[in-house]
Amino acid sequence: MSQGGDDEVRSAALLRHYVHTALCAKADGCEATSYCNLVMEIQSQRRQVQRDAAPGSTSHQLLVSILMAVRDNAASVQERIHDTLLDEVLSIPLWTVARAIRYTVLDLIGHLVLANSAFMHTGLQLLVYSLTPPPGLMTADATAGS
């Protein structure tokens, strides 16, 4: 493995550890600064992704990395305690984001449901609401097809 690959593996491990620590601190009722920072970073990257349409941009990659770290810590996520984090993730518009982000959100939902059946309703709700495109996107597609 190359040096760059080693750095990526180390970075992913550090991010997973940070997310795990933030989730556990919030669940334990300890100081939740790291959890708040995690949620704010997801919010920030979501806004950046909405402004930046280039799928390979740094903000896209960073958001995917954070979501993957949350996915890898799905067993530590608690529905009522981590509701702010879940609200941020579940409000990502699946029809308008880059494919990598969409796949990562869906993968995260699958991991959450497997880790805790309490997420079944939330996961199904997200999937059902994502079956049809938003109204504006639907009219744009219909116009493009004619």
DSSP file with accessible surface (Angstrom, degrees, kcal/mol):
  #  RESIDUE AA STRUCTURE BP1 BP2  ACC     N-H-->O    O-->H-N    N-H-->O    O-->H-N    TCO  KAPPA ALPHA  PHI   PSI    X-CA   Y-CA   Z-CA
    1    1 A M              0   0  171      0, 0.0     2,-0.0     0, 0.0     5,-0.0   0.000 360.0 360.0 360.0 141.5    0.0    0.0    0.0
    2    2 A S     >  -     0   0   81      1,-0.1     4,-2.2     4,-0.0     5,-0.2  -0.255 360.0-106.3 -78.2 167.5    1.3    3.5   -0.8
    3    3 A Q  H  > S+     0   0  121      1,-0.2     4,-2.3     2,-0.2     5,-0.2   0.901 122.0  53.5 -59.8 -41.8    2.0    6.2    1.7
    4    4 A G  H  > S+     0   0   37      1,-0.2     4,-2.1     2,-0.2    -1,-0.2   0.894 108.4  49.9 -61.5 -39.1   -1.1    8.1    0.4
    5    5 A G  H  > S+     0   0   15      2,-0.2     4,-2.2     1,-0.2    -1,-0.2   0.891 109.6  50.9 -65.4 -40.0   -3.2    5.0    1.1
    6    6 A D  H  X S+     0   0   56     -4,-2.2     4,-2.6     1,-0.2    -2,-0.2   0.903 109.6  50.6 -63.2 -41.4   -1.8    4.6    4.6
    7    7 A D  H  X S+     0   0   66     -4,-2.3     4,-2.8     2,-0.2    -2,-0.2   0.894 109.7  50.4 -63.9 -40.2   -2.7    8.2    5.3
    8    8 A E  H  X S+     0   0  144     -4,-2.1     4,-2.5     2,-0.2    -2,-0.2   0.908 111.2  48.2 -64.7 -41.8   -6.2    7.7    4.1
    9    9 A V  H  X S+     0   0   84     -4,-2.2     4,-2.3     2,-0.2    -2,-0.2   0.927 113.6  47.2 -64.3 -44.3   -6.6    4.6    6.3
   10   10 A R  H  X S+     0   0  133     -4,-2.6     4,-2.5     2,-0.2    -2,-0.2   0.913 112.3  49.8 -63.4 -42.7   -5.2    6.5    9.3
   11   11 A S  H  X S+     0   0   74     -4,-2.8     4,-2.5     2,-0.2    -2,-0.2   0.917 111.0  48.9 -63.1 -43.0   -7.5    9.5    8.6
   12   12 A A  H  X S+     0   0   40     -4,-2.5     4,-2.6     1,-0.2    -1,-0.2   0.906 111.5  49.9 -63.7 -40.2  -10.6    7.3    8.3
   13   13 A A  H  X S+     0   0   42     -4,-2.3     4,-2.3     2,-0.2    -2,-0.2   0.910 111.4  48.5 -65.3 -42.1   -9.7    5.6   11.6
   14   14 A L  H  X S+     0   0  120     -4,-2.5     4,-2.5     2,-0.2    -2,-0.2   0.907 112.0  49.2 -64.2 -40.5   -9.2    8.9   13.4
   15   15 A L  H  X S+     0   0   42     -4,-2.5     4,-2.7     2,-0.2     5,-0.2   0.929 110.6  50.0 -66.0 -42.7  -12.5   10.2   12.0
   16   16 A R  H  X S+     0   0   91     -4,-2.6     4,-2.6     1,-0.2    -2,-0.2   0.917 111.8  49.2 -60.0 -42.7  -14.3    7.0   13.1
   17   17 A H  H  X S+     0   0  121     -4,-2.3     4,-2.7     2,-0.2    -2,-0.2   0.914 110.9  49.5 -63.5 -43.5  -12.7    7.3   16.6
   18   18 A Y  H  X S+     0   0   87     -4,-2.5     4,-2.7     2,-0.2    -2,-0.2   0.936 112.6  47.1 -61.2 -46.2  -13.8   11.0   16.8
   19   19 A V  H  X S+     0   0    0     -4,-2.7     4,-2.8     2,-0.2     5,-0.2   0.932 112.5  49.9 -62.4 -44.0  -17.3   10.2   15.8
   20   20 A H  H  X S+     0   0   73     -4,-2.6     4,-2.6    -5,-0.2     5,-0.2   0.937 112.0  47.6 -59.7 -46.6  -17.5    7.3   18.3
   21   21 A T  H  X S+     0   0   60     -4,-2.7     4,-2.5     1,-0.2    -1,-0.2   0.915 112.7  49.1 -62.0 -42.7  -16.2    9.5   21.1
   22   22 A A  H  X S+     0   0    0     -4,-2.7     4,-2.1     2,-0.2    13,-0.3   0.926 112.8  46.8 -64.5 -44.8  -18.7   12.3   20.2
   23   23 A L  H  X S+     0   0    0     -4,-2.8     4,-2.3     1,-0.2    -2,-0.2   0.919 114.9  46.4 -64.1 -43.8  -21.6    9.9   20.1
   24   24 A C  H  X S+     0   0   38     -4,-2.6     4,-2.5    -5,-0.2     6,-0.3   0.895 110.1  53.1 -67.6 -39.3  -20.7    8.2   23.4
   25   25 A A  H  <>S+     0   0   17     -4,-2.5     5,-1.9    -5,-0.2     4,-0.5   0.926 111.8  45.6 -62.2 -42.9  -20.1   11.5   25.2
   26   26 A K  H ><5S+     0   0   71     -4,-2.1     3,-1.0     1,-0.2    -2,-0.2   0.925 114.0  49.0 -65.8 -42.8  -23.5   12.7   24.2
   27   27 A A  H 3<5S+     0   0   26     -4,-2.3    -2,-0.2     1,-0.3    -1,-0.2   0.859 110.7  50.6 -66.1 -34.7  -25.1    9.4   25.2
   28   28 A D  T 3<5S-     0   0  121     -4,-2.5    -1,-0.3    -5,-0.2    -2,-0.2   0.514 112.9-118.1 -81.5  -6.4  -23.3    9.4   28.6
   29   29 A G  T < 5 +     0   0   66     -3,-1.0    -3,-0.2    -4,-0.5     3,-0.1   0.628  69.7 136.6  78.9  10.9  -24.5   12.9   29.3
   30   30 A C  S   <S-     0   0   78     -5,-1.9    -1,-0.2    -6,-0.3     2,-0.1  -0.114  72.6 -47.6 -75.4-174.5  -20.9   14.1   29.4
   31   31 A E        -     0   0  138      1,-0.1     3,-0.3    -3,-0.1    -1,-0.2  -0.342  55.1-160.1 -57.8 125.6  -19.7   17.3   27.9
   32   32 A A     >  +     0   0   24      1,-0.2     4,-2.7    -3,-0.1     5,-0.2   0.073  53.7 116.7-104.6  26.4  -21.2   17.2   24.4
   33   33 A T  H  > S+     0   0   67      1,-0.2     4,-2.7     2,-0.2     5,-0.2   0.921  78.7  49.7 -60.7 -43.1  -18.9   19.7   22.6
   34   34 A S  H  > S+     0   0   27     -3,-0.3     4,-2.2     1,-0.2    -1,-0.2   0.895 111.2  49.9 -65.8 -35.9  -17.5   17.1   20.3
   35   35 A Y  H  > S+     0   0    5    -13,-0.3     4,-2.5     2,-0.2    -2,-0.2   0.943 111.4  48.1 -65.7 -46.0  -21.1   16.0   19.4
   36   36 A C  H  X S+     0   0   65     -4,-2.7     4,-2.7     1,-0.2    -2,-0.2   0.904 111.5  50.9 -60.8 -40.5  -22.1   19.6   18.7
   37   37 A N  H  X S+     0   0   70     -4,-2.7     4,-2.3    -5,-0.2    -1,-0.2   0.889 109.1  51.5 -63.9 -39.4  -19.0   20.1   16.6
   38   38 A L  H  X S+     0   0    5     -4,-2.2     4,-2.2     2,-0.2    -2,-0.2   0.948 112.0  45.5 -62.6 -47.3  -19.8   16.9   14.6
   39   39 A V  H  X S+     0   0    6     -4,-2.5     4,-2.6     1,-0.2    -2,-0.2   0.926 112.9  50.5 -63.1 -43.0  -23.4   18.1   13.9
   40   40 A M  H  X S+     0   0  101     -4,-2.7     4,-2.7     1,-0.2    -1,-0.2   0.878 109.0  52.1 -64.2 -35.5  -22.2   21.6   13.0
   41   41 A E  H  X S+     0   0   75     -4,-2.3     4,-2.7     2,-0.2     5,-0.2   0.911 109.5  48.7 -67.8 -39.5  -19.6   20.0   10.6
   42   42 A I  H  X S+     0   0    0     -4,-2.2     4,-2.6     2,-0.2    -2,-0.2   0.938 112.7  48.8 -63.9 -43.8  -22.3   18.0    8.9
   43   43 A Q  H  X S+     0   0   52     -4,-2.6     4,-2.3     1,-0.2    -2,-0.2   0.934 112.6  48.4 -58.7 -46.5  -24.5   21.1    8.6
   44   44 A S  H  X S+     0   0   44     -4,-2.7     4,-2.4     1,-0.2    -2,-0.2   0.923 112.9  46.1 -62.2 -45.5  -21.6   23.1    7.2
   45   45 A Q  H  X S+     0   0   21     -4,-2.7     4,-2.7     1,-0.2    -1,-0.2   0.871 109.8  55.0 -68.7 -34.8  -20.7   20.4    4.6
   46   46 A R  H  X S+     0   0   38     -4,-2.6     4,-2.1    -5,-0.2    -1,-0.2   0.934 110.3  45.9 -61.3 -45.7  -24.4   20.0    3.6
   47   47 A R  H  X S+     0   0  124     -4,-2.3     4,-1.6     2,-0.2    -2,-0.2   0.919 113.2  49.8 -63.3 -41.9  -24.6   23.7    2.9
   48   48 A Q  H  X S+     0   0   72     -4,-2.4     4,-2.3     1,-0.2    -2,-0.2   0.912 109.8  50.7 -63.9 -41.0  -21.3   23.6    1.0
   49   49 A V  H  < S+     0   0   11     -4,-2.7    -1,-0.2     1,-0.2    -2,-0.2   0.891 107.6  53.7 -64.5 -38.5  -22.5   20.6   -1.1
   50   50 A Q  H  < S+     0   0  118     -4,-2.1    -1,-0.2     1,-0.2    -2,-0.2   0.854 114.4  41.5 -65.6 -31.9  -25.7   22.4   -2.0
   51   51 A R  H  < S+     0   0  170     -4,-1.6     2,-0.7     1,-0.2    -2,-0.2   0.805 110.9  61.0 -81.5 -31.9  -23.7   25.4   -3.2
   52   52 A D     <  -     0   0   51     -4,-2.3    -1,-0.2    -5,-0.2     5,-0.1  -0.861  59.9-175.0-105.5 108.7  -21.0   23.4   -5.0
   53   53 A A        +     0   0   90     -2,-0.7    -1,-0.1    -3,-0.1    -4,-0.1   0.598  51.4 108.7 -79.9 -10.6  -22.4   21.2   -7.8
   54   54 A A    >   -     0   0   51      1,-0.2     3,-1.9     2,-0.1     6,-0.3  -0.558  59.4-153.8 -73.5 111.4  -19.1   19.4   -8.6
   55   55 A P  T 3  S+     0   0   88      0, 0.0    -1,-0.2     0, 0.0    46,-0.1   0.779  90.3  51.8 -58.6 -28.2  -19.5   15.8   -7.3
   56   56 A G  T 3  S+     0   0   56      4,-0.1    -2,-0.1     5,-0.0     5,-0.1   0.358  83.6 126.9 -91.7  10.1  -15.8   15.3   -6.7
   57   57 A S  S <> S-     0   0   19     -3,-1.9     4,-2.3     1,-0.1     5,-0.2  -0.114  74.5-108.9 -67.4 164.0  -15.2   18.4   -4.7
   58   58 A T  H  > S+     0   0  110      1,-0.2     4,-2.9     2,-0.2     5,-0.2   0.890 118.8  54.8 -59.5 -41.0  -13.6   18.4   -1.3
   59   59 A S  H  > S+     0   0    8      2,-0.2     4,-2.5     1,-0.2    -1,-0.2   0.903 108.4  49.0 -64.1 -37.8  -16.9   19.2    0.5
   60   60 A H  H  > S+     0   0    9     -6,-0.3     4,-2.4     2,-0.2    -2,-0.2   0.945 113.6  46.1 -63.9 -46.9  -18.6   16.1   -1.2
   61   61 A Q  H  X S+     0   0  113     -4,-2.3     4,-2.4     1,-0.2    -2,-0.2   0.893 113.1  49.6 -64.1 -40.2  -15.7   13.9   -0.2
   62   62 A L  H  X S+     0   0   63     -4,-2.9     4,-2.6     2,-0.2     5,-0.2   0.925 110.7  49.2 -66.6 -43.2  -15.7   15.3    3.4
   63   63 A L  H  X S+     0   0    1     -4,-2.5     4,-2.7    -5,-0.2     5,-0.2   0.934 111.9  49.2 -62.5 -43.1  -19.4   14.8    3.8
   64   64 A V  H  X S+     0   0   22     -4,-2.4     4,-2.6     1,-0.2    -2,-0.2   0.931 111.0  50.6 -60.9 -43.3  -19.1   11.2    2.5
   65   65 A S  H  X S+     0   0   54     -4,-2.4     4,-2.0     2,-0.2    -2,-0.2   0.916 111.7  46.7 -62.5 -42.7  -16.3   10.5    4.9
   66   66 A I  H  X S+     0   0    5     -4,-2.6     4,-2.3     2,-0.2    -1,-0.2   0.938 113.0  49.1 -65.3 -45.3  -18.2   11.9    7.9
   67   67 A L  H  X S+     0   0    0     -4,-2.7     4,-2.8     1,-0.2    -2,-0.2   0.886 110.1  51.7 -62.9 -36.6  -21.3    9.9    7.0
   68   68 A M  H  X S+     0   0   68     -4,-2.6     4,-2.6    -5,-0.2    -1,-0.2   0.891 108.2  51.7 -66.9 -36.4  -19.2    6.7    6.6
   69   69 A A  H  X S+     0   0    3     -4,-2.0     4,-0.7     2,-0.2    -2,-0.2   0.900 111.1  47.1 -66.8 -38.7  -17.7    7.3   10.0
   70   70 A V  H >< S+     0   0    3     -4,-2.3     3,-1.1     2,-0.2    -2,-0.2   0.932 111.2  52.5 -66.0 -42.8  -21.2    7.6   11.5
   71   71 A R  H >< S+     0   0   42     -4,-2.8     3,-1.7     1,-0.3    -2,-0.2   0.920 106.1  53.1 -56.9 -43.9  -22.3    4.5    9.5
   72   72 A D  H 3< S+     0   0   68     -4,-2.6    -1,-0.3     1,-0.3    -2,-0.2   0.675 113.5  44.3 -67.7 -16.1  -19.3    2.6   11.0
   73   73 A N  T X< S+     0   0   20     -3,-1.1     3,-2.2    -4,-0.7     4,-0.5   0.014  73.8 126.7-113.3  26.8  -20.5    3.7   14.5
   74   74 A A  G X   +     0   0    6     -3,-1.7     3,-1.4     1,-0.3    -1,-0.1   0.829  66.9  62.6 -56.6 -33.7  -24.2    2.9   13.9
   75   75 A A  G 3  S+     0   0   89      1,-0.3    -1,-0.3    -4,-0.2    -2,-0.1   0.739 101.6  53.0 -66.1 -19.2  -24.4    0.8   17.0
   76   76 A S  G <  S+     0   0   27     -3,-2.2     2,-0.4    -6,-0.2    -1,-0.3   0.535  86.3 101.2 -91.5  -8.6  -23.6    3.8   19.1
   77   77 A V    <   -     0   0    3     -3,-1.4     2,-0.5    -4,-0.5   -53,-0.0  -0.667  54.7-164.6 -83.1 129.8  -26.4    6.0   17.6
   78   78 A Q     >  -     0   0   85     -2,-0.4     4,-2.9     1,-0.1    -2,-0.0  -0.968  19.0-135.5-117.6 130.7  -29.4    6.3   19.8
   79   79 A E  T  4 S+     0   0   62     -2,-0.5     7,-0.1     1,-0.2    -1,-0.1   0.866 100.3  32.9 -54.2 -48.2  -32.7    7.6   18.3
   80   80 A R  T >4 S+     0   0  209      1,-0.1     3,-0.6     2,-0.1    -1,-0.2   0.850 121.8  46.4 -82.1 -32.8  -33.7   10.0   21.0
   81   81 A I  T 34 S+     0   0   51      1,-0.2     3,-0.3     2,-0.1    -2,-0.2   0.891 118.6  38.7 -79.2 -37.8  -30.3   11.1   22.2
   82   82 A H  T 3X S+     0   0    0     -4,-2.9     4,-2.4     1,-0.2    -1,-0.2  -0.065  75.9 128.0-104.4  34.5  -28.7   11.8   18.8
   83   83 A D  H <>  +     0   0   75     -3,-0.6     4,-2.8     1,-0.2    -1,-0.2   0.852  68.9  55.4 -63.0 -34.1  -31.8   13.3   17.2
   84   84 A T  H  > S+     0   0   59     -3,-0.3     4,-2.0     2,-0.2    -1,-0.2   0.938 110.0  46.0 -65.3 -44.3  -30.0   16.4   16.0
   85   85 A L  H  > S+     0   0    1      1,-0.2     4,-2.3     2,-0.2    -2,-0.2   0.934 113.8  49.1 -61.6 -46.4  -27.5   14.4   14.1
   86   86 A L  H  X S+     0   0   13     -4,-2.4     4,-3.2     1,-0.2     5,-0.2   0.898 107.8  54.2 -63.1 -40.4  -30.2   12.1   12.7
   87   87 A D  H  X S+     0   0  100     -4,-2.8     4,-1.1     1,-0.2    -1,-0.2   0.914 109.8  48.1 -59.3 -42.6  -32.3   15.2   11.6
   88   88 A E  H  < S+     0   0   32     -4,-2.0    -2,-0.2    -5,-0.2    -1,-0.2   0.932 116.2  42.1 -63.4 -46.5  -29.3   16.5    9.7
   89   89 A V  H >< S+     0   0    3     -4,-2.3     3,-1.5     1,-0.2    -2,-0.2   0.931 114.7  49.5 -68.5 -44.3  -28.5   13.2    8.0
   90   90 A L  H 3< S+     0   0   39     -4,-3.2    -1,-0.2     1,-0.3    -2,-0.2   0.670 103.7  61.0 -73.5 -14.8  -32.1   12.4    7.2
   91   91 A S  T 3< S+     0   0   59     -4,-1.1    -1,-0.3    -5,-0.2    -2,-0.2   0.395  71.7 118.3 -93.3   6.2  -32.8   15.8    5.7
   92   92 A I  S <  S-     0   0    6     -3,-1.5     2,-0.9    -4,-0.1     3,-0.1  -0.592  74.3-122.1 -69.4 121.8  -30.2   15.3    3.0
   93   93 A P    >>  -     0   0   48      0, 0.0     3,-1.1     0, 0.0     4,-1.0  -0.546  23.8-163.6 -72.9 105.4  -32.2   15.5   -0.3
   94   94 A L  T 34 S+     0   0   10     -2,-0.9     3,-0.2     1,-0.3     8,-0.1   0.777  82.5  56.4 -64.1 -27.7  -31.5   12.2   -1.9
   95   95 A W  T 34 S+     0   0  101      1,-0.2    -1,-0.3    37,-0.1     4,-0.1   0.743 113.6  37.6 -76.5 -22.4  -32.7   13.3   -5.4
   96   96 A T  T <4 S+     0   0   91     -3,-1.1    -1,-0.2     2,-0.1    -2,-0.2   0.474  97.2  87.8-112.6  -1.6  -30.5   16.3   -5.7
   97   97 A V  S  < S-     0   0   17     -4,-1.0   -44,-0.0    -3,-0.2   -47,-0.0  -0.535  87.8 -82.1 -94.8 166.3  -27.2   15.2   -4.1
   98   98 A A     >  -     0   0   17     -2,-0.2     4,-2.5     1,-0.1     3,-0.4  -0.236  42.3-111.0 -62.4 152.2  -24.3   13.5   -5.8
   99   99 A R  H  > S+     0   0  159      1,-0.2     4,-3.0     2,-0.2     5,-0.3   0.876 116.0  56.0 -54.3 -42.4  -24.5    9.7   -6.2
  100  100 A A  H  > S+     0   0   56      1,-0.2     4,-1.9     2,-0.2    -1,-0.2   0.906 110.2  45.1 -61.4 -40.5  -21.8    9.0   -3.6
  101  101 A I  H  > S+     0   0    1     -3,-0.4     4,-2.7     2,-0.2     5,-0.2   0.933 113.0  50.7 -68.9 -44.6  -23.6   11.0   -0.9
  102  102 A R  H  X S+     0   0   63     -4,-2.5     4,-2.4     1,-0.2     5,-0.2   0.941 112.2  46.4 -57.9 -48.8  -26.9    9.4   -1.8
  103  103 A Y  H  X S+     0   0  134     -4,-3.0     4,-2.4     1,-0.2    -1,-0.2   0.885 112.3  51.1 -62.4 -37.8  -25.4    5.9   -1.6
  104  104 A T  H  X S+     0   0   15     -4,-1.9     4,-2.6    -5,-0.3    -1,-0.2   0.908 109.8  49.0 -68.7 -40.6  -23.7    6.7    1.7
  105  105 A V  H  X S+     0   0    0     -4,-2.7     4,-2.5     2,-0.2    -2,-0.2   0.942 113.4  47.1 -63.4 -44.7  -26.9    8.0    3.3
  106  106 A L  H  X S+     0   0   60     -4,-2.4     4,-2.2    -5,-0.2    -2,-0.2   0.905 112.4  49.8 -64.3 -39.1  -28.8    4.9    2.2
  107  107 A D  H  X S+     0   0   64     -4,-2.4     4,-2.4    -5,-0.2    -1,-0.2   0.914 109.9  51.4 -64.2 -42.0  -26.0    2.7    3.5
  108  108 A L  H  X S+     0   0    2     -4,-2.6     4,-2.6     2,-0.2    -2,-0.2   0.927 108.3  51.3 -60.5 -44.8  -26.0    4.5    6.8
  109  109 A I  H  X S+     0   0    9     -4,-2.5     4,-2.5     1,-0.2     5,-0.2   0.928 109.1  51.2 -60.0 -44.0  -29.8    4.0    7.1
  110  110 A G  H  X S+     0   0   33     -4,-2.2     4,-2.3     1,-0.2    -1,-0.2   0.923 111.0  47.7 -59.5 -43.3  -29.3    0.3    6.5
  111  111 A H  H  X S+     0   0   68     -4,-2.4     4,-2.3     2,-0.2    -1,-0.2   0.889 110.2  52.5 -65.7 -38.8  -26.7    0.1    9.2
  112  112 A L  H  X S+     0   0    4     -4,-2.6     4,-2.3     2,-0.2     7,-0.3   0.926 110.5  47.5 -63.0 -43.4  -28.8    2.0   11.6
  113  113 A V  H  < S+     0   0   32     -4,-2.5    -2,-0.2     1,-0.2    -1,-0.2   0.912 113.2  48.4 -65.0 -40.8  -31.8   -0.3   11.1
  114  114 A L  H  < S+     0   0  150     -4,-2.3    -1,-0.2    -5,-0.2     3,-0.2   0.883 114.9  45.5 -66.6 -35.9  -29.5   -3.4   11.5
  115  115 A A  H  < S+     0   0   50     -4,-2.3     2,-0.3     1,-0.3    -2,-0.2   0.823 131.1  12.4 -76.4 -31.6  -28.0   -2.0   14.7
  116  116 A N    ><  -     0   0   58     -4,-2.3     3,-2.2    -5,-0.2    -1,-0.3  -0.888  59.7-151.3-152.5 114.7  -31.2   -0.9   16.2
  117  117 A S  G >  S+     0   0   96     -2,-0.3     3,-2.0     1,-0.3     4,-0.4   0.663  90.2  80.8 -64.2 -14.5  -34.7   -1.9   15.1
  118  118 A A  G 3  S+     0   0   42      1,-0.3     4,-0.5     2,-0.1     3,-0.4   0.755  86.7  60.0 -62.3 -19.9  -36.0    1.4   16.5
  119  119 A F  G <> S+     0   0    4     -3,-2.2     4,-3.0    -7,-0.3    -1,-0.3   0.455  77.7  93.4 -86.3  -0.4  -34.7    3.0   13.2
  120  120 A M  H <> S+     0   0   90     -3,-2.0     4,-2.8     2,-0.2     5,-0.3   0.947  87.2  44.4 -58.2 -50.2  -37.0    0.8   11.1
  121  121 A H  H  > S+     0   0  132     -4,-0.4     4,-2.6    -3,-0.4    -1,-0.2   0.940 115.8  47.5 -61.5 -46.1  -39.8    3.3   10.9
  122  122 A T  H  > S+     0   0   26     -4,-0.5     4,-2.3     2,-0.2    -1,-0.2   0.915 113.7  47.9 -61.2 -45.3  -37.4    6.2   10.2
  123  123 A G  H  X S+     0   0    2     -4,-3.0     4,-2.3     2,-0.2    -2,-0.2   0.925 113.5  46.2 -63.5 -45.1  -35.5    4.3    7.6
  124  124 A L  H  X S+     0   0   92     -4,-2.8     4,-2.9    -5,-0.3     5,-0.2   0.897 110.5  54.1 -65.3 -38.7  -38.7    3.2    5.8
  125  125 A Q  H  X S+     0   0   77     -4,-2.6     4,-2.6    -5,-0.3     5,-0.2   0.932 109.0  48.0 -61.2 -45.5  -40.1    6.7    5.9
  126  126 A L  H  X S+     0   0   20     -4,-2.3     4,-1.2     1,-0.2    -2,-0.2   0.933 113.7  47.6 -60.9 -45.0  -36.9    8.1    4.3
  127  127 A L  H  < S+     0   0   77     -4,-2.3     4,-0.3     2,-0.2     3,-0.2   0.923 112.6  47.8 -64.2 -44.6  -37.1    5.4    1.6
  128  128 A V  H >< S+     0   0   86     -4,-2.9     3,-1.5     1,-0.2     4,-0.4   0.939 112.3  48.5 -63.4 -46.3  -40.8    5.9    0.8
  129  129 A Y  H 3< S+     0   0  161     -4,-2.6     3,-0.4     1,-0.3    -1,-0.2   0.750 109.7  55.1 -66.3 -20.2  -40.5    9.7    0.7
  130  130 A S  T 3< S+     0   0   28     -4,-1.2    -1,-0.3    -5,-0.2    -2,-0.2   0.435  83.6  86.2 -92.4   0.2  -37.5    9.3   -1.7
  131  131 A L  S <  S+     0   0  127     -3,-1.5    -1,-0.2    -4,-0.3    -2,-0.1   0.832  91.4  44.5 -70.6 -31.8  -39.3    7.1   -4.2
  132  132 A T  S    S-     0   0   96     -4,-0.4   -37,-0.1    -3,-0.4    -1,-0.1  -0.903  91.0-114.0-114.7 144.6  -40.7   10.1   -6.1
  133  133 A P        -     0   0   26      0, 0.0    -2,-0.1     0, 0.0     5,-0.0  -0.302  42.3 -89.7 -70.3 157.4  -38.7   13.2   -7.1
  134  134 A P     >  -     0   0   54      0, 0.0     4,-2.2     0, 0.0     3,-0.4  -0.300  44.6-105.2 -61.7 153.3  -39.5   16.5   -5.6
  135  135 A P  H  > S+     0   0  107      0, 0.0     4,-2.0     0, 0.0     5,-0.2   0.878 118.2  49.8 -52.7 -45.2  -42.2   18.5   -7.6
  136  136 A G  H  > S+     0   0   52      1,-0.2     4,-1.7     2,-0.2     5,-0.1   0.903 112.0  48.1 -63.1 -38.7  -39.7   21.0   -9.2
  137  137 A L  H  > S+     0   0   50     -3,-0.4     4,-2.2     1,-0.2    -1,-0.2   0.891 108.5  55.5 -69.1 -35.3  -37.4   18.2  -10.3
  138  138 A M  H  X S+     0   0  109     -4,-2.2     4,-2.1     1,-0.2    -2,-0.2   0.923 108.4  46.1 -66.2 -43.3  -40.3   16.3  -11.8
  139  139 A T  H  X S+     0   0   91     -4,-2.0     4,-2.2     1,-0.2    -1,-0.2   0.880 110.8  53.5 -70.0 -34.0  -41.4   19.1  -14.0
  140  140 A A  H  X S+     0   0   54     -4,-1.7     4,-2.1    -5,-0.2    -1,-0.2   0.916 110.4  47.2 -66.3 -39.7  -37.9   19.8  -15.2
  141  141 A D  H  X S+     0   0   91     -4,-2.2     4,-1.6     2,-0.2    -2,-0.2   0.900 111.3  50.8 -66.7 -39.8  -37.5   16.1  -16.2
  142  142 A A  H  X S+     0   0   69     -4,-2.1     4,-0.7     1,-0.2    -2,-0.2   0.903 111.4  48.1 -65.5 -39.9  -40.8   16.1  -18.0
  143  143 A T  H >< S+     0   0   99     -4,-2.2     3,-0.8     1,-0.2    -2,-0.2   0.910 109.9  52.0 -67.0 -40.0  -39.9   19.3  -19.9
  144  144 A A  H 3< S+     0   0   85     -4,-2.1    -1,-0.2     1,-0.2    -2,-0.2   0.837 105.4  56.9 -66.9 -29.3  -36.4   17.9  -20.9
  145  145 A G  H 3<        0   0   72     -4,-1.6    -1,-0.2    -5,-0.1    -2,-0.2   0.697 360.0 360.0 -77.9 -17.8  -38.0   14.7  -22.2
  146  146 A S    <<        0   0  131     -3,-0.8    -3,-0.0    -4,-0.7    -4,-0.0  -0.302 360.0 360.0 -93.5 360.0  -40.3   16.4  -24.7
